[in-house]
């Protein structure tokens, strides 16, 4: 991975725009992602601090529920000695808390973040609209650009429309400064299943979570 994460994101965006902007579908509908879904997500990128670059390259299971404003991620972690475990994070945006669970160890902390908007916001700019794949079996892609409120982070959200006003996330890329560190990340979405994130998945674990 290049040390220049911003360049990585720009190359990635150019790649998508090459394949989507040349074959426009002529639509710019502001769509909404499903209320409840689960998927696989590949996370690639990193951030720069005074200690130097820190890289991120992982795959996780992602669960989303907009009704209760909660998300859950599960990431398989392999230690240097070969031991493995699952790291789970449950974010409750309505209650402004996040639970980080490793086996029987759980830590609860406060967060100020808000859940990502379910629908493309009115201030988002359509960067390209087209398709990837062959004309006989195309996957339509819309790329929207917007800034995350309260930050200088620029976000590129790429979705495929399944019906008028409804869409599925495909890829998301973002770059900017977060908590004083420059960050550049890309999130690739696959294996999306609708209405397949049961409420129990977002509940607190049976053991008590301590607060730092």
GIPE-V942601 format. One record per helix or strand of 2 or more residues. SS is the DSSP state (helix for helix, strand for strand). FROM is the first residue (numbers start at 1). LEN is the number of residues. If there is no record, write none. Layout:
ss=SS from=FROM len=LEN
ss=SS from=FROM len=LEN
This chain:
ss=helix from=5 len=17
ss=strand from=36 len=14
ss=strand from=52 len=14
ss=strand from=70 len=9
ss=strand from=84 len=9
ss=strand from=97 len=6
ss=strand from=105 len=6
ss=strand from=125 len=8
ss=helix from=135 len=3
ss=strand from=139 len=9
ss=strand from=154 len=10
ss=strand from=166 len=13
ss=strand from=181 len=14
ss=helix from=199 len=4
ss=strand from=210 len=2
